Amino acid sequence: MNPIQELSKFSNDITIFILIYIDDIIITRSSSAAIASVIYSLNKFFALKGLGSLHCFLGIDATWSNGGFHLSQSKYIKELLQHANMLEAKPQPTPMMSFIHLIQDGSIAFKDHTLYKSIVGVLQYVTITRPEIAYFVNKVCQYMHQPQQHHWKIVKRLLRYLAGSITHGLQLTPSSSYSIKGFSDAD
């Protein structure tokens, strides 16, 4: 019997989610007994090591609070700030000023293209738990091929914002209905 046949014995009233990335697995369910059964079934075919409750996965910290999970990337953001030499940066209350408009040419070319690309690439990953910076990260990504000094200033502003809100993240709570709220200061 293969693992798929072994796991297909569950009924329709049980929901199980299995997230696999290389050799890391997260299993969550609607039934505790179902998780134990999944782990037992998988252990017949693969060597598994149980690490207990979820606390970190792919650089995303998960902590149980207020009846749900708080997902953040505090350690990851600290490493990013250290890489950019901005660990002690003065925090900013917003990710970008509203009157800034990015253009292709407008200042001196930024000399360290590799630094710009690596920082902006990491910022893309940070948007997983920090969706409020997604628009600004998208904007600075558009200039990765030829960054200017004013583009780098915007990236630094984003980093200062993250330095001041390093513990922010997503709060996921069990609910029968979800609502999405969005805010914008668009023209």
N, C-alpha and C positions, 0 to 999 in steps of 0.2 A: 504494500500500500504506500502511496506517495503522500507527502505532506498536505497537498490540496485535498485529496480524498479524505484524509484523516480530519481535516478542519471543516469539511463540508457537512458534518453531522449536526451542526447547531441549528436550532429552530429559527423561524422568521421573527420571533418576538425579542431576540437578543441582537443588539448592535455591537459590533466589535470593530475598532479602528486599529490598524497596524501600520505604523510609519517606519519604513526601513531606509537607512542611508548607509551604504557599504556594510559595516559590521555593527552598527548601532540600530536598536529597535525600540520603538515606543509602542506599547499596547494599552489601549484604553477601551472601556466597555460600558454596557448598561447593566452588567451583572458581574460581581466579583468572582463567582464560581466559574463563569465563562473564561475569565482571564487565566485562572489556574488550569483549566482544561486546555486552553490554547498553548500555554507554556509547556504543559506536560506532553502534548502532542508534538510540538516543535522539538522538544528535547529528545524525542525518539530518533530524530533525523539529524539534528545539529547540536553541537556543544553550546549550551547557553550559560551565561553567568548573570544572575539576577542582581541588579544594583538598587533595588527598592524603588521608592517613589521617585518620580521625575524631579530633577533639580537643575539639570543643564543638558542641552542638546544642541549641537552645532553652534556653540557660542551664545545661545539664548538661555538665560537663566529663568527658571520657573519656580516661583514661590507661591505657596498656598496662603491666601489672605482674603479676608472679607467674604468668605464663602465661594471663592473662585481662584483662578490662577492669575498671577501677575507675571507677565512675560517682559523681560528687559534684557538689554545687552550692555549692562554697566561695565563689566570687565572688558568687553570688546571695545567699547567707546574709550575707556581709559587707555588701552593699548594704542588706539588710533591717535588719541591726543598726545601720548608719549612719542609716537612715531613722527608726529608733526611738530614736536617740541612746543606743545601748547598745553601741557598738563597743568601749568599754573596760570593759564589764560584768564583774563577778566571775563566773567560770565556776561552774556547778553540775554535780555528777556524775550527776544523774538529771533527767529531764524534769519530774517532778512528785513531790511528797511523797505517800506512800501514804494518809495520813489525811485528805487534803483531799476534801471533798464539795461540789460546786458546787450552788448553789440560785439560783433566779431573783432573789429579794429577800433581802438580808442585809447590805447596806452602802449607802453613798452611790452614786448614779448616776455612772458615768464620763462626764465632760463632753465629751470629744472622740470622738464616735461614729465620725467619719470615720477617725481614726487607728486605732481599734480594728478597724474593718472592713478597712482596707487591710492592716494587719499580719497579721490572722488569714487574710485571703484569700491573702496570700503564703505563709503557713505551710502552707496547703492544697497549694500547688504544691511546697513543699519535701518533702512526704511521698513524692514520687516516688522520691527516693533515700534518704529517711530514714523508712522505714516504722515505726520504733519510736516516733515521735511521733504517729502517725495517730490513736490513741485519744484522746489529750489535745487534739489539734487539733479533732477531732470534738466534743469536749465544749465547748470555748470557742466553737465555731461556733454552738452551740445558743443562745447568748446575744447574738448579733450585733444583734438588734433593740432590745435595751435593756441594754447592758453595765453592770455594776456595778464598783466599785473592786476587789472581790475577784476578779472575772473578769480584770481587767487585771493583777493581781498574778500570776495563773496564766500569762497570756501572757508576762509579763516573766520568769517562771521558765523557761518554754520557751526564750525567747531567750537566757537565761544558759546553759542547757544547750547550745544550739547554738553559743554563743560558745566553750565549752570543748571542743567536738567538731566543729569546723568542717570538718575534713578527712575526717570519716567519710562513708561512702557505701555503695554496693552493689558487691560484688566478683563479677563474672560470669566463670566459667571454663568452658572447653569440657569437657563430660562426657557420657557416654552415659546417665547416670542422675542425676536431681536428687532431692534430698530437702529438704523444708522443715522447719525447726526453729523452734519458737515458744516463748516464755517468757512467763509471766504470774505476777503476784502477787495475782491475784483471790481474793476470799474464797471 
